[in-house]
Amino acid sequence: MSDPHTLQESQNLSMFLATQNKVRDTLKRTLQDIPGFEEMLCDVINLAVYMFENKMYLLPSEKHMLVKVYLSAVHKMCI
């Protein structure tokens, strides 16, 4: 690890992993300050499920995104 480039990449990766949950936690706190955020999350979940069930995606990555949206929203509602 004496190579400066490798060391910098390792530091960047460490910082990324250390702050990974910061975005999620900040979003969760911010959403809770919005009146009626539960209804908004329900709308997001319903839309994602509707689009998934009706195959309203073109690429596997879009299908994967709909599943992630659904799971993420459900997870946020349960915490």
Secondary structure, DSSP 8 states (H G I E B T S, - for coil): --SHHHHHHHHHHHHHHHTHHHHHHHHHHHHHTSTTHHHHHHHHHHHHHHHHHTT--SSHHHHHHHHHHHHHHHHHHH-
